[in-house]
């Protein structure tokens, strides 16, 4: 028995169970035909209803299932340990539905062949996204019979709407960027897109937790900034990992000029001509991005080396944003201790 590999202990299991139960209550009102597809989306990788993957199959850093609603819940509980669990878990599962809806839209836009998109197809996936956005509002409106002040409910809904507009703007910038050459982009533009997409979502999750806990304006803003900085860092890290693991394979499309069908099942920023920071940095040091398939092997190798250097530089910038987030966390802790579980989820334990 001692030779058996034991699975790692999940420190968030109690909080995840609270959120799962609340989410299932929300989903119970759906027509079974729609509910089946919505549940499948919420069982996707990293989502609250997902099953953990075997450790050996994981590539890169992993986060606990349902990390977005967990963030909202743990921020609220860290600020106010006695916060009403039903209240904050309802807001937290609204975050899960909201983020899942945006992820589905992003997958359809990018034509990423995720398991959900492959199974449901684009039309059903889009309809599931619409249902999830509706469930987001339903989860907040369900607070009305629970003696939550109408002003707070409106404030929570407004916070979601503001985040949706920012994230949609970031997605639109990302799509429009596909039509511009990478050499015309600056690192500031890349980071701004990361801020509008991942930064706005993590900002939302943290801010909602602080609002649920009754934090004052200053503390709400500090947690919001902490989330935004970490969201940017996570996006840059993801962009780097996507390219890093692709560089290790034999299917890397050099210079974005190989046919998309050649790597149809691979999520690739190069195929979509996404202006992620590693790609933009590579284009600033090497011109192969603008060349055709007639590029020589030497030029292709130089381009791949430029990509590797872009990845390393991006990782460095990612760490800079993490340090800024750590500074913000220290400012918060100077006023009030932050729970161990929240620090662990944020990656500072």
HELIX and SHEET records of a PDB file:
HELIX    1   1 UNK A   13  UNK A   27  1                                  15    
HELIX    2   2 UNK A   32  UNK A   42  1                                  11    
HELIX    3   3 UNK A   55  UNK A   57  5                                   3    
HELIX    4   4 UNK A   67  UNK A   79  1                                  13    
HELIX    5   5 UNK A   85  UNK A  110  1                                  26    
HELIX    6   6 UNK A  115  UNK A  141  1                                  27    
HELIX    7   7 UNK A  144  UNK A  146  5                                   3    
HELIX    8   8 UNK A  150  UNK A  177  1                                  28    
HELIX    9   9 UNK A  182  UNK A  184  5                                   3    
HELIX   10  10 UNK A  187  UNK A  194  1                                   8    
HELIX   11  11 UNK A  195  UNK A  199  3                                   5    
HELIX   12  12 UNK A  200  UNK A  212  1                                  13    
HELIX   13  13 UNK A  217  UNK A  247  1                                  31    
HELIX   14  14 UNK A  254  UNK A  256  5                                   3    
HELIX   15  15 UNK A  260  UNK A  263  5                                   4    
HELIX   16  16 UNK A  277  UNK A  285  1                                   9    
HELIX   17  17 UNK A  288  UNK A  290  5                                   3    
HELIX   18  18 UNK A  297  UNK A  333  1                                  37    
HELIX   19  19 UNK A  340  UNK A  346  1                                   7    
END                                                                             
